Amino acid sequence: MRQSFDLIVFDWDGTLMDSEAKIVRCMQAAAADIGIADPGAAAIRDIIGLGLGMALQVVFPDRTPAQLDQLVERYRQHFLELDATATPLFPGVVDGLTQLRAQGYRLAIATGKARRGLNRVLDETGLHPLFVSSRCADETLSKPDPRMLEEILAETGVENGRALMVGDTVYDMEMARNARVAGLAVSYGVHTRERLLACGARACVDSFSEVRAWCA
């Protein structure tokens, strides 16, 4: 596959970092803070990958704009300050990204995280130097709109046919398809292999070491 791509764009949550449990707990805590019903872990897991505003509209469709604003504020406080749930990188991520860079790939990030949250985890993990570009949901349109990828392609000067999107959700694969970028899915995140392949992923792999091997 190496000759096909110059740029690999990664989703963050569920693809590079195992943050599912923390996202679910913080969403549940935010709902409890303002006295609304817990939508359930399954419903929350299903919207991981969307920008926070869009995700909340999907999970809490009957809530007022004021309530949604409160949920955003409370979720961010729990995620950034109050909740101590561990969010480790998936096995093989550090070595895999380093090896991909050594092979000549340029690496980027397209994430539903806010810029503040992404910068924080990049600093904490020490991965910031590996990436040439990144886009977050609070500075452009949320997945599955293609805008994130289009802006990364414009910034890096890479044609869409020379880029690969790696992610764990249908939102990643739909964004890739909308941007006319190839998609590689991972099965260890939040959405099932069947859903990911139905969205046009070229393949679905089971570990980050397999991501690296697929690109080798």
mmCIF file of the C-alpha atoms, coordinates in Angstrom:
data_MODEL
# 
_entry.id   MODEL 
# 
loop_
_atom_site.group_PDB 
_atom_site.id 
_atom_site.type_symbol 
_atom_site.label_atom_id 
_atom_site.label_alt_id 
_atom_site.label_comp_id 
_atom_site.label_asym_id 
_atom_site.label_entity_id 
_atom_site.label_seq_id 
_atom_site.pdbx_PDB_ins_code 
_atom_site.Cartn_x 
_atom_site.Cartn_y 
_atom_site.Cartn_z 
_atom_site.occupancy 
_atom_site.B_iso_or_equiv 
_atom_site.pdbx_formal_charge 
_atom_site.auth_seq_id 
_atom_site.auth_comp_id 
_atom_site.auth_asym_id 
_atom_site.auth_atom_id 
_atom_site.pdbx_PDB_model_num 
ATOM 1   C CA . MET A 1 1   ? 0.000   0.000  0.000  1.00 0.00 ? 1   MET A CA 1 
ATOM 2   C CA . ARG A 1 2   ? 2.935   2.367  0.617  1.00 0.00 ? 2   ARG A CA 1 
ATOM 3   C CA . GLN A 1 3   ? 3.071   3.735  -2.893 1.00 0.00 ? 3   GLN A CA 1 
ATOM 4   C CA . SER A 1 4   ? -0.592  4.799  -2.781 1.00 0.00 ? 4   SER A CA 1 
ATOM 5   C CA . PHE A 1 5   ? -0.472  7.428  -0.013 1.00 0.00 ? 5   PHE A CA 1 
ATOM 6   C CA . ASP A 1 6   ? 1.621   10.364 1.150  1.00 0.00 ? 6   ASP A CA 1 
ATOM 7   C CA . LEU A 1 7   ? -0.546  11.484 4.087  1.00 0.00 ? 7   LEU A CA 1 
ATOM 8   C CA . ILE A 1 8   ? -2.285  9.456  6.809  1.00 0.00 ? 8   ILE A CA 1 
ATOM 9   C CA . VAL A 1 9   ? -4.957  11.258 8.827  1.00 0.00 ? 9   VAL A CA 1 
ATOM 10  C CA . PHE A 1 10  ? -5.953  9.697  12.154 1.00 0.00 ? 10  PHE A CA 1 
ATOM 11  C CA . ASP A 1 11  ? -9.005  10.048 14.289 1.00 0.00 ? 11  ASP A CA 1 
ATOM 12  C CA . TRP A 1 12  ? -8.038  10.362 17.970 1.00 0.00 ? 12  TRP A CA 1 
ATOM 13  C CA . ASP A 1 13  ? -10.609 8.908  20.408 1.00 0.00 ? 13  ASP A CA 1 
ATOM 14  C CA . GLY A 1 14  ? -11.093 5.202  19.762 1.00 0.00 ? 14  GLY A CA 1 
ATOM 15  C CA . THR A 1 15  ? -8.318  5.067  17.172 1.00 0.00 ? 15  THR A CA 1 
ATOM 16  C CA . LEU A 1 16  ? -5.165  6.279  18.926 1.00 0.00 ? 16  LEU A CA 1 
ATOM 17  C CA . MET A 1 17  ? -6.451  6.649  22.505 1.00 0.00 ? 17  MET A CA 1 
ATOM 18  C CA . ASP A 1 18  ? -8.743  4.413  24.541 1.00 0.00 ? 18  ASP A CA 1 
ATOM 19  C CA . SER A 1 19  ? -10.993 7.143  25.923 1.00 0.00 ? 19  SER A CA 1 
ATOM 20  C CA . GLU A 1 20  ? -14.393 5.478  25.538 1.00 0.00 ? 20  GLU A CA 1 
ATOM 21  C CA . ALA A 1 21  ? -14.959 4.861  29.258 1.00 0.00 ? 21  ALA A CA 1 
ATOM 22  C CA . LYS A 1 22  ? -14.065 8.430  30.196 1.00 0.00 ? 22  LYS A CA 1 
ATOM 23  C CA . ILE A 1 23  ? -16.304 9.951  27.534 1.00 0.00 ? 23  ILE A CA 1 
ATOM 24  C CA . VAL A 1 24  ? -19.256 7.837  28.681 1.00 0.00 ? 24  VAL A CA 1 
ATOM 25  C CA . ARG A 1 25  ? -18.735 8.662  32.355 1.00 0.00 ? 25  ARG A CA 1 
ATOM 26  C CA . CYS A 1 26  ? -18.331 12.378 31.727 1.00 0.00 ? 26  CYS A CA 1 
ATOM 27  C CA . MET A 1 27  ? -21.468 12.511 29.570 1.00 0.00 ? 27  MET A CA 1 
ATOM 28  C CA . GLN A 1 28  ? -23.445 10.683 32.245 1.00 0.00 ? 28  GLN A CA 1 
ATOM 29  C CA . ALA A 1 29  ? -22.090 12.984 34.953 1.00 0.00 ? 29  ALA A CA 1 
ATOM 30  C CA . ALA A 1 30  ? -22.977 16.079 32.917 1.00 0.00 ? 30  ALA A CA 1 
ATOM 31  C CA . ALA A 1 31  ? -26.556 14.845 32.534 1.00 0.00 ? 31  ALA A CA 1 
ATOM 32  C CA . ALA A 1 32  ? -26.790 14.148 36.261 1.00 0.00 ? 32  ALA A CA 1 
ATOM 33  C CA . ASP A 1 33  ? -25.466 17.625 37.077 1.00 0.00 ? 33  ASP A CA 1 
ATOM 34  C CA . ILE A 1 34  ? -28.384 19.337 35.376 1.00 0.00 ? 34  ILE A CA 1 
ATOM 35  C CA . GLY A 1 35  ? -30.991 16.766 36.369 1.00 0.00 ? 35  GLY A CA 1 
ATOM 36  C CA . ILE A 1 36  ? -31.788 15.048 33.101 1.00 0.00 ? 36  ILE A CA 1 
ATOM 37  C CA . ALA A 1 37  ? -32.052 11.328 32.387 1.00 0.00 ? 37  ALA A CA 1 
ATOM 38  C CA . ASP A 1 38  ? -28.979 9.251  31.610 1.00 0.00 ? 38  ASP A CA 1 
ATOM 39  C CA . PRO A 1 39  ? -29.294 8.240  27.924 1.00 0.00 ? 39  PRO A CA 1 
ATOM 40  C CA . GLY A 1 40  ? -27.355 5.023  28.552 1.00 0.00 ? 40  GLY A CA 1 
ATOM 41  C CA . ALA A 1 41  ? -23.804 3.998  27.775 1.00 0.00 ? 41  ALA A CA 1 
ATOM 42  C CA . ALA A 1 42  ? -24.671 2.426  24.412 1.00 0.00 ? 42  ALA A CA 1 
ATOM 43  C CA . ALA A 1 43  ? -26.223 5.642  23.088 1.00 0.00 ? 43  ALA A CA 1 
ATOM 44  C CA . ILE A 1 44  ? -23.219 7.661  24.233 1.00 0.00 ? 44  ILE A CA 1 
ATOM 45  C CA . ARG A 1 45  ? -20.692 5.256  22.719 1.00 0.00 ? 45  ARG A CA 1 
ATOM 46  C CA . ASP A 1 46  ? -22.488 5.478  19.389 1.00 0.00 ? 46  ASP A CA 1 
ATOM 47  C CA . ILE A 1 47  ? -21.871 9.240  19.037 1.00 0.00 ? 47  ILE A CA 1 
ATOM 48  C CA . ILE A 1 48  ? -18.179 9.206  19.994 1.00 0.00 ? 48  ILE A CA 1 
ATOM 49  C CA . GLY A 1 49  ? -16.347 10.880 17.129 1.00 0.00 ? 49  GLY A CA 1 
ATOM 50  C CA . LEU A 1 50  ? -18.856 13.644 16.486 1.00 0.00 ? 50  LEU A CA 1 
ATOM 51  C CA . GLY A 1 51  ? -18.182 17.176 17.616 1.00 0.00 ? 51  GLY A CA 1 
ATOM 52  C CA . LEU A 1 52  ? -19.509 17.732 21.134 1.00 0.00 ? 52  LEU A CA 1 
ATOM 53  C CA . GLY A 1 53  ? -22.350 20.026 20.095 1.00 0.00 ? 53  GLY A CA 1 
ATOM 54  C CA . MET A 1 54  ? -23.627 17.647 17.425 1.00 0.00 ? 54  MET A CA 1 
ATOM 55  C CA . ALA A 1 55  ? -23.148 14.632 19.705 1.00 0.00 ? 55  ALA A CA 1 
ATOM 56  C CA . LEU A 1 56  ? -25.276 16.192 22.434 1.00 0.00 ? 56  LEU A CA 1 
ATOM 57  C CA . GLN A 1 57  ? -28.042 17.047 19.984 1.00 0.00 ? 57  GLN A CA 1 
ATOM 58  C CA . VAL A 1 58  ? -28.155 13.393 18.908 1.00 0.00 ? 58  VAL A CA 1 
ATOM 59  C CA . VAL A 1 59  ? -28.082 11.936 22.429 1.00 0.00 ? 59  VAL A CA 1 
ATOM 60  C CA . PHE A 1 60  ? -30.444 14.540 23.950 1.00 0.00 ? 60  PHE A CA 1 
ATOM 61  C CA . PRO A 1 61  ? -32.735 15.416 21.012 1.00 0.00 ? 61  PRO A CA 1 
ATOM 62  C CA . ASP A 1 62  ? -35.541 16.888 23.120 1.00 0.00 ? 62  ASP A CA 1 
ATOM 63  C CA . ARG A 1 63  ? -33.447 19.297 25.177 1.00 0.00 ? 63  ARG A CA 1 
ATOM 64  C CA . THR A 1 64  ? -33.552 23.068 24.849 1.00 0.00 ? 64  THR A CA 1 
ATOM 65  C CA . PRO A 1 65  ? -30.577 25.074 23.549 1.00 0.00 ? 65  PRO A CA 1 
ATOM 66  C CA . ALA A 1 66  ? -29.994 26.333 27.100 1.00 0.00 ? 66  ALA A CA 1 
ATOM 67  C CA . GLN A 1 67  ? -29.852 22.783 28.445 1.00 0.00 ? 67  GLN A CA 1 
ATOM 68  C CA . LEU A 1 68  ? -27.469 21.753 25.671 1.00 0.00 ? 68  LEU A CA 1 
ATOM 69  C CA . ASP A 1 69  ? -25.213 24.677 26.535 1.00 0.00 ? 69  ASP A CA 1 
ATOM 70  C CA . GLN A 1 70  ? -25.228 23.538 30.164 1.00 0.00 ? 70  GLN A CA 1 
ATOM 71  C CA . LEU A 1 71  ? -24.354 20.003 29.092 1.00 0.00 ? 71  LEU A CA 1 
ATOM 72  C CA . VAL A 1 72  ? -21.403 21.261 27.049 1.00 0.00 ? 72  VAL A CA 1 
ATOM 73  C CA . GLU A 1 73  ? -20.088 23.247 29.996 1.00 0.00 ? 73  GLU A CA 1 
ATOM 74  C CA . ARG A 1 74  ? -20.517 20.422 32.506 1.00 0.00 ? 74  ARG A CA 1 
ATOM 75  C CA . TYR A 1 75  ? -19.093 17.760 30.168 1.00 0.00 ? 75  TYR A CA 1 
ATOM 76  C CA . ARG A 1 76  ? -15.958 19.805 29.530 1.00 0.00 ? 76  ARG A CA 1 
ATOM 77  C CA . GLN A 1 77  ? -15.449 20.438 33.223 1.00 0.00 ? 77  GLN A CA 1 
ATOM 78  C CA . HIS A 1 78  ? -15.743 16.750 34.022 1.00 0.00 ? 78  HIS A CA 1 
ATOM 79  C CA . PHE A 1 79  ? -13.498 15.693 31.132 1.00 0.00 ? 79  PHE A CA 1 
ATOM 80  C CA . LEU A 1 80  ? -10.751 18.262 31.648 1.00 0.00 ? 80  LEU A CA 1 
ATOM 81  C CA . GLU A 1 81  ? -10.814 18.736 35.421 1.00 0.00 ? 81  GLU A CA 1 
ATOM 82  C CA . LEU A 1 82  ? -12.954 16.393 37.501 1.00 0.00 ? 82  LEU A CA 1 
ATOM 83  C CA . ASP A 1 83  ? -12.896 12.886 36.042 1.00 0.00 ? 83  ASP A CA 1 
ATOM 84  C CA . ALA A 1 84  ? -9.777  10.789 36.625 1.00 0.00 ? 84  ALA A CA 1 
ATOM 85  C CA . THR A 1 85  ? -10.598 7.844  34.354 1.00 0.00 ? 85  THR A CA 1 
ATOM 86  C CA . ALA A 1 86  ? -7.434  6.652  32.595 1.00 0.00 ? 86  ALA A CA 1 
ATOM 87  C CA . THR A 1 87  ? -7.179  7.229  28.836 1.00 0.00 ? 87  THR A CA 1 
ATOM 88  C CA . PRO A 1 88  ? -4.185  5.192  27.638 1.00 0.00 ? 88  PRO A CA 1 
ATOM 89  C CA . LEU A 1 89  ? -2.941  5.079  24.100 1.00 0.00 ? 89  LEU A CA 1 
ATOM 90  C CA . PHE A 1 90  ? -3.784  1.806  22.413 1.00 0.00 ? 90  PHE A CA 1 
ATOM 91  C CA . PRO A 1 91  ? -0.961  -0.763 22.298 1.00 0.00 ? 91  PRO A CA 1 
ATOM 92  C CA . GLY A 1 92  ? 1.520   -0.106 19.513 1.00 0.00 ? 92  GLY A CA 1 
ATOM 93  C CA . VAL A 1 93  ? 0.472   3.488  18.819 1.00 0.00 ? 93  VAL A CA 1 
ATOM 94  C CA . VAL A 1 94  ? 3.713   5.239  19.751 1.00 0.00 ? 94  VAL A CA 1 
ATOM 95  C CA . ASP A 1 95  ? 5.972   2.781  17.931 1.00 0.00 ? 95  ASP A CA 1 
ATOM 96  C CA . GLY A 1 96  ? 3.579   2.528  15.007 1.00 0.00 ? 96  GLY A CA 1 
ATOM 97  C CA . LEU A 1 97  ? 3.333   6.276  14.443 1.00 0.00 ? 97  LEU A CA 1 
ATOM 98  C CA . THR A 1 98  ? 7.088   6.641  14.784 1.00 0.00 ? 98  THR A CA 1 
ATOM 99  C CA . GLN A 1 99  ? 7.671   3.907  12.217 1.00 0.00 ? 99  GLN A CA 1 
ATOM 100 C CA . LEU A 1 100 ? 5.173   5.402  9.791  1.00 0.00 ? 100 LEU A CA 1 
ATOM 101 C CA . ARG A 1 101 ? 6.976   8.735  9.995  1.00 0.00 ? 101 ARG A CA 1 
ATOM 102 C CA . ALA A 1 102 ? 10.297  6.953  9.417  1.00 0.00 ? 102 ALA A CA 1 
ATOM 103 C CA . GLN A 1 103 ? 8.800   5.350  6.306  1.00 0.00 ? 103 GLN A CA 1 
ATOM 104 C CA . GLY A 1 104 ? 8.158   8.816  4.903  1.00 0.00 ? 104 GLY A CA 1 
ATOM 105 C CA . TYR A 1 105 ? 4.482   9.290  5.633  1.00 0.00 ? 105 TYR A CA 1 
ATOM 106 C CA . ARG A 1 106 ? 3.168   12.648 6.749  1.00 0.00 ? 106 ARG A CA 1 
ATOM 107 C CA . LEU A 1 107 ? 0.708   12.278 9.640  1.00 0.00 ? 107 LEU A CA 1 
ATOM 108 C CA . ALA A 1 108 ? -2.282  14.391 10.667 1.00 0.00 ? 108 ALA A CA 1 
ATOM 109 C CA . ILE A 1 109 ? -5.267  14.310 13.026 1.00 0.00 ? 109 ILE A CA 1 
ATOM 110 C CA . ALA A 1 110 ? -8.976  14.912 12.367 1.00 0.00 ? 110 ALA A CA 1 
ATOM 111 C CA . THR A 1 111 ? -10.912 14.661 15.616 1.00 0.00 ? 111 THR A CA 1 
ATOM 112 C CA . GLY A 1 112 ? -14.201 15.409 17.293 1.00 0.00 ? 112 GLY A CA 1 
ATOM 113 C CA . LYS A 1 113 ? -12.214 16.727 20.268 1.00 0.00 ? 113 LYS A CA 1 
ATOM 114 C CA . ALA A 1 114 ? -11.983 20.428 20.967 1.00 0.00 ? 114 ALA A CA 1 
ATOM 115 C CA . ARG A 1 115 ? -8.644  22.130 20.306 1.00 0.00 ? 115 ARG A CA 1 
ATOM 116 C CA . ARG A 1 116 ? -7.978  22.572 24.021 1.00 0.00 ? 116 ARG A CA 1 
ATOM 117 C CA . GLY A 1 117 ? -8.487  18.864 24.634 1.00 0.00 ? 117 GLY A CA 1 
ATOM 118 C CA . LEU A 1 118 ? -6.377  17.745 21.685 1.00 0.00 ? 118 LEU A CA 1 
ATOM 119 C CA . ASN A 1 119 ? -3.471  20.012 22.589 1.00 0.00 ? 119 ASN A CA 1 
ATOM 120 C CA . ARG A 1 120 ? -3.612  18.701 26.133 1.00 0.00 ? 120 ARG A CA 1 
ATOM 121 C CA . VAL A 1 121 ? -3.368  15.024 25.160 1.00 0.00 ? 121 VAL A CA 1 
ATOM 122 C CA . LEU A 1 122 ? -0.708  15.724 22.531 1.00 0.00 ? 122 LEU A CA 1 
ATOM 123 C CA . ASP A 1 123 ? 1.399   17.383 25.206 1.00 0.00 ? 123 ASP A CA 1 
ATOM 124 C CA . GLU A 1 124 ? 0.740   14.629 27.744 1.00 0.00 ? 124 GLU A CA 1 
ATOM 125 C CA . THR A 1 125 ? 1.626   11.833 25.313 1.00 0.00 ? 125 THR A CA 1 
ATOM 126 C CA . GLY A 1 126 ? 4.547   13.631 23.671 1.00 0.00 ? 126 GLY A CA 1 
ATOM 127 C CA . LEU A 1 127 ? 3.130   12.879 20.221 1.00 0.00 ? 127 LEU A CA 1 
ATOM 128 C CA . HIS A 1 128 ? 2.790   16.455 18.998 1.00 0.00 ? 128 HIS A CA 1 
ATOM 129 C CA . PRO A 1 129 ? 6.028   16.452 16.906 1.00 0.00 ? 129 PRO A CA 1 
ATOM 130 C CA . LEU A 1 130 ? 4.822   13.490 14.840 1.00 0.00 ? 130 LEU A CA 1 
ATOM 131 C CA . PHE A 1 131 ? 1.927   15.375 13.227 1.00 0.00 ? 131 PHE A CA 1 
ATOM 132 C CA . VAL A 1 132 ? 2.128   18.010 10.508 1.00 0.00 ? 132 VAL A CA 1 
ATOM 133 C CA . SER A 1 133 ? -1.509  19.133 10.736 1.00 0.00 ? 133 SER A CA 1 
ATOM 134 C CA . SER A 1 134 ? -4.651  18.722 12.829 1.00 0.00 ? 134 SER A CA 1 
ATOM 135 C CA . ARG A 1 135 ? -8.274  19.839 12.840 1.00 0.00 ? 135 ARG A CA 1 
ATOM 136 C CA . CYS A 1 136 ? -10.758 19.802 15.715 1.00 0.00 ? 136 CYS A CA 1 
ATOM 137 C CA . ALA A 1 137 ? -14.538 19.950 15.766 1.00 0.00 ? 137 ALA A CA 1 
ATOM 138 C CA . ASP A 1 138 ? -14.653 23.336 17.481 1.00 0.00 ? 138 ASP A CA 1 
ATOM 139 C CA . GLU A 1 139 ? -12.704 25.058 14.703 1.00 0.00 ? 139 GLU A CA 1 
ATOM 140 C CA . THR A 1 140 ? -14.446 23.634 11.638 1.00 0.00 ? 140 THR A CA 1 
ATOM 141 C CA . LEU A 1 141 ? -17.451 21.439 10.762 1.00 0.00 ? 141 LEU A CA 1 
ATOM 142 C CA . SER A 1 142 ? -18.005 18.154 12.570 1.00 0.00 ? 142 SER A CA 1 
ATOM 143 C CA . LYS A 1 143 ? -17.665 14.781 10.931 1.00 0.00 ? 143 LYS A CA 1 
ATOM 144 C CA . PRO A 1 144 ? -19.091 13.384 8.688  1.00 0.00 ? 144 PRO A CA 1 
ATOM 145 C CA . ASP A 1 145 ? -18.841 16.684 6.812  1.00 0.00 ? 145 ASP A CA 1 
ATOM 146 C CA . PRO A 1 146 ? -15.637 16.575 4.699  1.00 0.00 ? 146 PRO A CA 1 
ATOM 147 C CA . ARG A 1 147 ? -14.438 20.028 5.802  1.00 0.00 ? 147 ARG A CA 1 
ATOM 148 C CA . MET A 1 148 ? -11.851 18.728 8.305  1.00 0.00 ? 148 MET A CA 1 
ATOM 149 C CA . LEU A 1 149 ? -10.137 16.598 5.699  1.00 0.00 ? 149 LEU A CA 1 
ATOM 150 C CA . GLU A 1 150 ? -10.420 19.251 3.020  1.00 0.00 ? 150 GLU A CA 1 
ATOM 151 C CA . GLU A 1 151 ? -8.685  21.793 5.256  1.00 0.00 ? 151 GLU A CA 1 
ATOM 152 C CA . ILE A 1 152 ? -5.911  19.338 6.143  1.00 0.00 ? 152 ILE A CA 1 
ATOM 153 C CA . LEU A 1 153 ? -5.382  18.524 2.467  1.00 0.00 ? 153 LEU A CA 1 
ATOM 154 C CA . ALA A 1 154 ? -5.245  22.213 1.601  1.00 0.00 ? 154 ALA A CA 1 
ATOM 155 C CA . GLU A 1 155 ? -2.760  22.919 4.393  1.00 0.00 ? 155 GLU A CA 1 
ATOM 156 C CA . THR A 1 156 ? -0.456  20.034 3.489  1.00 0.00 ? 156 THR A CA 1 
ATOM 157 C CA . GLY A 1 157 ? -0.817  20.335 -0.279 1.00 0.00 ? 157 GLY A CA 1 
ATOM 158 C CA . VAL A 1 158 ? -1.709  16.656 -0.623 1.00 0.00 ? 158 VAL A CA 1 
ATOM 159 C CA . GLU A 1 159 ? -4.263  15.547 -3.224 1.00 0.00 ? 159 GLU A CA 1 
ATOM 160 C CA . ASN A 1 160 ? -7.211  13.586 -1.903 1.00 0.00 ? 160 ASN A CA 1 
ATOM 161 C CA . GLY A 1 161 ? -6.200  10.519 -3.875 1.00 0.00 ? 161 GLY A CA 1 
ATOM 162 C CA . ARG A 1 162 ? -2.893  10.432 -1.984 1.00 0.00 ? 162 ARG A CA 1 
ATOM 163 C CA . ALA A 1 163 ? -4.436  10.559 1.503  1.00 0.00 ? 163 ALA A CA 1 
ATOM 164 C CA . LEU A 1 164 ? -5.750  7.886  3.853  1.00 0.00 ? 164 LEU A CA 1 
ATOM 165 C CA . MET A 1 165 ? -8.174  8.374  6.765  1.00 0.00 ? 165 MET A CA 1 
ATOM 166 C CA . VAL A 1 166 ? -7.896  5.934  9.686  1.00 0.00 ? 166 VAL A CA 1 
ATOM 167 C CA . GLY A 1 167 ? -10.757 5.772  12.192 1.00 0.00 ? 167 GLY A CA 1 
ATOM 168 C CA . ASP A 1 168 ? -13.046 3.651  14.329 1.00 0.00 ? 168 ASP A CA 1 
ATOM 169 C CA . THR A 1 169 ? -16.461 5.140  13.506 1.00 0.00 ? 169 THR A CA 1 
ATOM 170 C CA . VAL A 1 170 ? -18.833 5.426  10.608 1.00 0.00 ? 170 VAL A CA 1 
ATOM 171 C CA . TYR A 1 171 ? -18.418 9.199  10.918 1.00 0.00 ? 171 TYR A CA 1 
ATOM 172 C CA . ASP A 1 172 ? -14.729 8.810  10.006 1.00 0.00 ? 172 ASP A CA 1 
ATOM 173 C CA . MET A 1 173 ? -15.482 6.596  7.040  1.00 0.00 ? 173 MET A CA 1 
ATOM 174 C CA . GLU A 1 174 ? -18.333 8.814  5.828  1.00 0.00 ? 174 GLU A CA 1 
ATOM 175 C CA . MET A 1 175 ? -16.109 11.894 6.121  1.00 0.00 ? 175 MET A CA 1 
ATOM 176 C CA . ALA A 1 176 ? -13.429 10.141 4.097  1.00 0.00 ? 176 ALA A CA 1 
ATOM 177 C CA . ARG A 1 177 ? -15.930 9.129  1.438  1.00 0.00 ? 177 ARG A CA 1 
ATOM 178 C CA . ASN A 1 178 ? -17.368 12.664 1.306  1.00 0.00 ? 178 ASN A CA 1 
ATOM 179 C CA . ALA A 1 179 ? -13.844 14.062 0.827  1.00 0.00 ? 179 ALA A CA 1 
ATOM 180 C CA . ARG A 1 180 ? -12.966 11.392 -1.780 1.00 0.00 ? 180 ARG A CA 1 
ATOM 181 C CA . VAL A 1 181 ? -10.238 10.068 0.523  1.00 0.00 ? 181 VAL A CA 1 
ATOM 182 C CA . ALA A 1 182 ? -9.551  6.371  1.148  1.00 0.00 ? 182 ALA A CA 1 
ATOM 183 C CA . GLY A 1 183 ? -10.684 5.029  4.513  1.00 0.00 ? 183 GLY A CA 1 
ATOM 184 C CA . LEU A 1 184 ? -9.097  2.369  6.723  1.00 0.00 ? 184 LEU A CA 1 
ATOM 185 C CA . ALA A 1 185 ? -11.210 1.279  9.697  1.00 0.00 ? 185 ALA A CA 1 
ATOM 186 C CA . VAL A 1 186 ? -10.154 -0.197 13.025 1.00 0.00 ? 186 VAL A CA 1 
ATOM 187 C CA . SER A 1 187 ? -12.363 -2.700 14.833 1.00 0.00 ? 187 SER A CA 1 
ATOM 188 C CA . TYR A 1 188 ? -11.188 -1.997 18.395 1.00 0.00 ? 188 TYR A CA 1 
ATOM 189 C CA . GLY A 1 189 ? -13.066 1.305  18.784 1.00 0.00 ? 189 GLY A CA 1 
ATOM 190 C CA . VAL A 1 190 ? -16.777 2.000  19.150 1.00 0.00 ? 190 VAL A CA 1 
ATOM 191 C CA . HIS A 1 191 ? -18.436 0.882  15.896 1.00 0.00 ? 191 HIS A CA 1 
ATOM 192 C CA . THR A 1 192 ? -18.702 -2.627 14.530 1.00 0.00 ? 192 THR A CA 1 
ATOM 193 C CA . ARG A 1 193 ? -16.739 -4.035 11.610 1.00 0.00 ? 193 ARG A CA 1 
ATOM 194 C CA . GLU A 1 194 ? -19.949 -4.525 9.650  1.00 0.00 ? 194 GLU A CA 1 
ATOM 195 C CA . ARG A 1 195 ? -20.993 -0.881 9.967  1.00 0.00 ? 195 ARG A CA 1 
ATOM 196 C CA . LEU A 1 196 ? -17.518 0.371  9.092  1.00 0.00 ? 196 LEU A CA 1 
ATOM 197 C CA . LEU A 1 197 ? -17.190 -1.760 5.978  1.00 0.00 ? 197 LEU A CA 1 
ATOM 198 C CA . ALA A 1 198 ? -20.692 -0.788 4.879  1.00 0.00 ? 198 ALA A CA 1 
ATOM 199 C CA . CYS A 1 199 ? -19.525 2.851  4.882  1.00 0.00 ? 199 CYS A CA 1 
ATOM 200 C CA . GLY A 1 200 ? -16.859 2.133  2.286  1.00 0.00 ? 200 GLY A CA 1 
ATOM 201 C CA . ALA A 1 201 ? -13.748 1.359  4.322  1.00 0.00 ? 201 ALA A CA 1 
ATOM 202 C CA . ARG A 1 202 ? -11.119 -0.349 2.195  1.00 0.00 ? 202 ARG A CA 1 
ATOM 203 C CA . ALA A 1 203 ? -10.390 -2.716 5.053  1.00 0.00 ? 203 ALA A CA 1 
ATOM 204 C CA . CYS A 1 204 ? -10.958 -3.114 8.792  1.00 0.00 ? 204 CYS A CA 1 
ATOM 205 C CA . VAL A 1 205 ? -8.011  -4.122 10.975 1.00 0.00 ? 205 VAL A CA 1 
ATOM 206 C CA . ASP A 1 206 ? -7.915  -5.322 14.567 1.00 0.00 ? 206 ASP A CA 1 
ATOM 207 C CA . SER A 1 207 ? -4.932  -3.542 16.147 1.00 0.00 ? 207 SER A CA 1 
ATOM 208 C CA . PHE A 1 208 ? -2.684  -0.557 15.597 1.00 0.00 ? 208 PHE A CA 1 
ATOM 209 C CA . SER A 1 209 ? 0.175   -2.840 14.611 1.00 0.00 ? 209 SER A CA 1 
ATOM 210 C CA . GLU A 1 210 ? -2.081  -4.007 11.774 1.00 0.00 ? 210 GLU A CA 1 
ATOM 211 C CA . VAL A 1 211 ? -2.664  -0.388 10.751 1.00 0.00 ? 211 VAL A CA 1 
ATOM 212 C CA . ARG A 1 212 ? 1.099   0.039  10.392 1.00 0.00 ? 212 ARG A CA 1 
ATOM 213 C CA . ALA A 1 213 ? 1.457   -3.276 8.549  1.00 0.00 ? 213 ALA A CA 1 
ATOM 214 C CA . TRP A 1 214 ? -1.401  -2.394 6.151  1.00 0.00 ? 214 TRP A CA 1 
ATOM 215 C CA . CYS A 1 215 ? 0.388   0.836  5.256  1.00 0.00 ? 215 CYS A CA 1 
ATOM 216 C CA . ALA A 1 216 ? 3.836   -0.729 4.919  1.00 0.00 ? 216 ALA A CA 1 
# 
